[in-house]
Amino acid sequence: MVDRISNLIAVGQLEDATILLMKEIEKNGFNDIYAILAATINKQYGDFESSLNYILRGLEYNNANYELHLMLGDYYADLDVMQAYLQYETALLFCENQKGCNSEDYVYIQDVSASFKKSKREELKQSFRHAPILIYKSEDICYGLLNHFSDVMAEELKQLGENVEVIDITETPLESLTKLAGKYYKAILGIQTYLFSIKYQDGRNLHDFIFGPKFNMQFDHPTCMYKHFMNGPKELTVLTHDRNYSSFIQKNYQNIKATYIFPPAGEKYEKNVDKIYDLVFVGSYRNPKDWMGEISQLDIKYAGKATALIDWMIKYPNETYENGVMHIFGEGVSVEQYFDLKQTYFYVMFYYRELIIQTILKAGIELHVFGESWETENWKKYDNLVIHPSLTWEESLKVYAQSRLSLNIMSWHKDGMTERIANMMLNRTVVISDRSTYLEEHFVDGQEIMLFNLEEIGMLPELIKNVLEDKALQDNICEKAYEKAERTDTWEMRAKQFLEIVNKYCDTP
């Protein structure tokens, strides 16, 4: 009967089509298919408001009906460009995800959408640029640092005149995020969040239906985000601080739309404090042996190659994790295998952290550290290791401001930058760090930062002592580093850089 009614509409016999349709609705009840027919009849009569009402009733019955979203897009095409855009995009998504959508329907919707975006390009650009920015806050991990990044980015963007909405997932049920479907945001920003991998029960990604460019700011090796990246939305952009990570993502995650080098920034401690520490390290400790059980299992699975990988990385500490994996396992390693082997990466990272700290302490240099992770048996023999209570992110700024020298140990970021370095510089403490290509290119070694080589850790104590004994050198490095960081590594600067990236998306509807 649906086909018969459709044929009557097609030949203009609207009265007969209406009579049959009303009988069918009375007999079977209202549904989304009848809504399409009723909306089409009313549109041909020129009764657009009645047509709209039937479309909306049909979507209440079945919001996944792509034909109704297409019709709603047509309705709004000359009334509300943003609503029309959202409906066309939604129609495409539902068509793509439904078995009942044939290729001809999909191509037709694509053509309608493309033609609309071309004709309304300037209006859409303005609508995109004036839409709100959504920022996620997730679990309170890393001593609250990631959520602090969300807060400070939100505040800086507001200062730049942006309309910012913040959703704290610890205060908002996950189910409520489904209410965002069908909305458009100028940008959706998460700080190393898993939220972009949330899916409906039928496997569709929620954020495919929340429109606007999506950004995940990522700090760890992208292997650690394997499950989230593989299950993310179709077009996710990753902001990372390390060019090696950018290359790894582009090679191994085909669903990632783009990557941008976007290091975290730093902040100042606003109160005046005295320098009371010679050398501090604001970082945690974990015994590398903690991973040996998992590494033994990996050796069984990979015929001893996990230990071989660890040995190679220890021997060549300036090489990346991915270079080590390729050297031991050869080309063609899957991203799943990189993820599987990540414990080797953690082992080597903390092996070198332990070696650096031991080398400093054995040279008789006093080192201040923070947190319970240092209260282990293997550190008790060092009287010159001073253990303080754990710090919040704000307290760490005060410690940097109170320190003459601050030690940074990269978490195997061979071409990266960290917020710790920016925080140190903005609080006028001399940064002592292992090398990365990024640091070598952006800061002058010996004038703005003091870099050491992981292959020459034995020379580190002499470097530290020389700087501690030269007050003029300390002052000179601190001042130059402060000036550089204030120009390039504040959150105000990052917010401006973020908007530059976002506006590129806004300008290409």
N, C-alpha and C positions, 0 to 999 in steps of 0.2 A: 504493500500500500504506500510506503514511503516513496518508492520509485514512481508510482502513479501520480502522487501529489507533486513530486519534483517535475515530472513531465508536463503536468498542467500549468505549473508556474512558468516553465520554460517557454510555453507557447502563448502565455499571456492570459490563460483562463483562470484568473485569480479568484473569482467568485466561487467557481466549482472547487478549486483547490482549497479554499477556506472552509467550505462546507465539509469536505472529506476530512480535513485536518481536525476540525472541531469534534467530529464523530470519533476519530481515532483517540483524541485526548480524553474524551468522555469515557471511551471504552477501556483504554489502557493506562490512563493517567499521564501526567505531564513528564517529559524527559528532555534531555539536551538535544536530541535529534529533532523532536517536534519544535523546540525553541528555534533551531536554525530555519526550519520551514516557515514558522510564523513570523520571524524577523524578516525573512526575505520577502514574504508577501506584503508586509506593512511597508517595507522600504520601497517596493515597486508602486504601492499606492501613494507614496510620498509622505507617509506618516512615520517620520523618523523617530519621534519620541516613543511611539508604541514599539517600533523595531528595537530601540535601545532597551526597553523594559523586558522584551522577550530574550534578548541577548543576556542581560544580567540574570534573569531567572534561570536561563539555561546553564550559566556558569555556577550558579548556586547549586544546581543539580550535579554538574560535573565540571569542575574547574579545569580539568585537564583536556577539555575539548578544544583542539587547536583551531578548528573552523570558527568557533565562537570568538576566540581571541583575535583572529584575523578580521572578523566582521566588526569587532569593537575597535580595532585599529583603524579600519575604514571610516567608522563613525567619527572618530576623534581627529582624523587626518587634517582637517581644516579648522578644528576647534581648539585642540590642545596638543601641540607637537610632542611633548614629553609623554603624555598618555598614549598617543598613537605609537610612538617608538617602543614603549614598554610592551604594548599589546602585540606588535609585530614580532618583537624578539621572543616574547613568551610563546607565540604561535609556532615559531621555528623550533624552539626547544621541545615543546610537547609533540610536535610532528616528528622530530628526530627520534624521540624516545618511545614512540608508539608503533606497534606492529601494523595498525590500520592505516598508517600514513604511507602512501605510495610515493615514489620518486617524483612523479609529476606534481603532486601537491606540494612537496617540499621545494622543488624548483620554482613553482609559482609563487609561494610565500617569499622565497629569497628575492625573487625579482620585484615583487611589490615593495618589500622592505628596502631594497637597494634604491629603487626609484624614489621612494619617499625620502630616504636619507639624503639623496642627492638634491632633491628639490627643496628640502628644508634645512640644508646644511648650516647656514648661518644662524638660524633660529635654534637649532639643536646645540650648536657650539655654546651659545649664550646660556641655554638651559643647563647644559652640563657644567659650565663654569660656576653657576650660582647654586648648584645642588649642595647639600650638606656633605661633610666628610664624616665617616663612621670609623671609630677607633675601638678596638677590642682590648679589654683587660682580662687576663686568664688567671690560672692558679698562682698563688703567691710563692713562686720559686725564686731561686738565686737571691735570697735575702730581700725579696721584693723589688729587685732591680728592674726586671722586665716590665712590671706594672708601673714602676716609676718612669720608665721610658715612655710608656703610653701616656701617662699624665703630663709629662713635660712637653711631649710633641703636641698634645691637645692644646695646652696652654699657649705654646708658641704660635700655633696655627690660628688660634683665636686672636692673638695679638696682631696677626697679619690680616685680620678682617674675615677669616673663614668661619662659617657656621659648622661647629663640630659637635657631634653626638658621641658619647662614650658609653659603651655597654660593658659592665663588669660581670663576667660570666659566673663569678662566685656569688653574686646577688641576683642573678637572672636565670631561671630554669632554661635548660637547653631547648625545650619544646617551644619556648616563646620566640626563639629566633625564626621559626617558620613564619611568623607574622611579618618578617622583613621581605619575604618573597613578593616579587612584583614591584618593589621600590627601586628607585635609582639613587645612587650616591656618587658624588664627584670622585670619591676614593674610599676604599675600605682597607684599613690598615690593621694588621695584627703583628705583634712582636713575638716572633718564634712561637706562633700559636698553632694548635691542632684544629681549631674551629673550621678552617677551610676544608677539612676532610669529612665533615659531618654529612651524612647521607640520609635520604628518605628510606623507608623500608623497601621500596622497590629498586633501590640502588642509584637513584638519581641524586646528584650532588646538590645540596641546598643552595650553595652560592652560585650555581649556574642560573638560579632564578632570582638572585639579588643582583641587580644590574649596576654596572660601573666597574672601573678598573680595581683589581684586588692586589694588595701588596702584603707579602709576608717578610718581615725584617728578620734575618737569620744570622746567627753568630757562630754556631758550632759547625763542624764539617757537615756538608749536606747529606752525607751518608746517614747521619743521625735522624734526619727528617724523612727517611726513605718511605715509610708507610704513609705519612701525611702528604708528601708530594705526589706519590703514586695514586692517591685517592682524592686529590684536590680537584678544584673546578677546571674547566677547559682552558681558561685563560687567567693564569696566576703569574704575577711578576714577583721575583724575589729580589730583595735588597740585601746585599751582602758586603762585608768589609774586605774580602779577600778575592783577588782576581783568579787565583787557582780554584776557589770554590765556584766562582762564576763560570769558569770553563768546564768544571766537572758537571755542573747543573745543565749547561747547554748540551753537553755530550750525552748525559745519562737520563735526563728527565724530559722527554719529548713534549709532555703536556704543559711545561713551563713556558709561558709566552716570551718572557724576556728577563734579563738580570741587569741590575745596576750596582756599581760600586758605591756603597753608602755606609761608611763607618759610623759607629755610634759616636756621640759627642761627649763633651765634658761640662762640668759646672764648677763654680767657685764657692768656697766656704766664705761667707760674707763677714764673719767676725775676725778681728785681729787676734792672733795667737802667737806664742813664742815657739821657736824651734827647739823642741825638747828631745827629738830622736835623731840619731845619726843615720840609721838605715832601717827601713821598714819593708815588710812584704805583706801586702793585703791580699792573701789568697789562701785557699784551703790545702790540706794535705790528705793524701790517701796512699797507703802502702801499696806499691805495685804488686806485691805478692797476693793481694786480695783478688786479683783476676786469674791466678794460676789455675784454679779449678776449671773455669770456663775455657781457658786456653788449652788445657789438657784435652778437653772434649773436642775442641777445634782441631787439635793435632790428630785425634783419632779420625775425625771426619775428613781432614785434608792431608792425611799421610805425613804428618810432621811439618807441614808447610807454615803453620801458624807460628811456631817457634822460629822457623827460618826467616819469616817476615820480621819478627821482633829483632832478631840478631842483625838483619840487614839495616833496619831503621836505626838501631843503636850505633852501628858502624858508620852510617851516613846520616847524621842528624840534621843536615841542612836540606834533605830531600823531603818531598811531600809523602803523605800516606799513600796516595794513589800511585805514585811512582814506585813505591816499595811493593805494593800489591802486583803491579804489572811486571816488575822485575822477577818476583817469585812465581807468579801464576801465569805470566804471559799475557798476550793481548786477548781481547774478547771476554774479560771478566765482567760479569753482570753486576748491576747496581745492587741486586739482592745479595750477591757474594760480598761486596764491599760492606754492606750492612751487617752481614753475618760475622765478618772478621773485625768489627769495630773494637772489640775488646783488646786487640793487639795495639791499636792506636792509643787507647787509654793507658795501657801498660807502659808504653814508651814515653808518653807525655809525662806521667808521674815518675817514671824512672829518672828522667832528666831533671824534673823539679826537685826530687830528692837529692840527686847528685850535685846540683847547683847549691842548694842550701847547705849540704854537708861540706862542700868545698869552702864556702864562706866561713862557716863555723870553725872548721879545722884551722883556718888562718888566724883565729883569735878575734875576728870581727864580731861585735855585738849586733844581733839582728832581732828586731821586734816583729812578732807575728800575732795573729788574732784568731780566736776561735778554739773550740774543743777538739777539733780534728788534729791539733798539734800535740795534744796531751796523750802521747803514746810512748811505749817503753823505749823505742829506738831513739827518742830525742832527749831522754832524761839525763844522758851523760854530758850534755852540752850546757854548761852554766851560762854561756853567752847567748843562748836562745831564750829570749824573754817572751813569755806567752801571756797575752792579754785576753780579756773577754771578747766575744764575737761583736762585730760591728754591723750597724745598719748602713745603708748606702750613704746617708747624710753624715754619719759618724766617720766614715772612711774619708770624706772630704776634709774633715777637721784633722785627721791623722796625717794626711798628705801635707796640709798646711803647716803642721808641726814638725815635719821631717826635712832634714837636709837632703837626704838621698832616698829614693824609693825604687825598689826592685820590681821589675815586671818580667814575668816568664810567660812567653807565648804558649797557648794551648795548641801547639803545632800549626799555628797560622803562619805559613811561610811567605805569604804576600799580603799580610793583613795589618789591621790597626784595631786597637781596643779602646773602650771608654776609660779604662784605667790610665792609659798613657795621656789621654786628653785631660782627665781629672788631675793627674800629677802636674802637668804643665800649667794648667790654669790656677793651681794652688802653689806655684813657685817652689817645687821640689825637683831636684835633678833626677831625670829618668835614667835608670840603668836597665837596659833590656837586651835580650838576645835579638839577633838581626831578623828582619824580614825585608823583602824587596820593597814593600810599601814604605816602611820606615826609612830605608836608605834613600829612596827617591824624594820623600816629602820633608825630611828633616836633615840638617847638616850634622853629621857625626862629629862629636868633639866640641860643637858650638851650641847645638840645641838639644842634643841627646847624647848619651854615652852607650854605644852598642858593643856587645861582645859576641864572639863566635862560639857556638855549641861544640865545635871541634877543638876549641882552645879554652875550656872552662878553667884550667889551671891558672890562666892569666887574669881571671876575674878579680881575685882578692887584691892584687896589685893595683888594678884599675880603680877599685873602690877606695883603697887607702889613699891613692894619689889625689882623688877628687876631695875626699874628706879633709885632707891636709891643706887644700888650696881654697881658702875662703873667696878669693877674688874670682877664681874659676867657677865656683858654685854660683856666685851672684850673676856672673856673666851668662852662664848657661840658662839659669832660671829666667832671667829677664828676656833673653832672645826666644826661649821656648814659649814663654807666656805671650809675647807679642805675636808669635806665629799661631798659637792655638786660638788666641782671641780673634784672629782674622779668619781662621779656617775650620775650627773644631768646636764651635758652640752649638747648642741646640737651636738657637735662632737661625744660624746658618743652615743647619740641616732642614729645618722647616721650609726655608726658602728653596733649597735644592729639591725637596720633596714636591713642592708646588710646581717647580719647573718641569719635573717628570710628569706629574699628573696632568698639567695643562697640555702636554703633547697628546695625551689620550683624549682630552676634551676636544681638541682641534681636529680629530679624525673620526667623526661619527661613523 
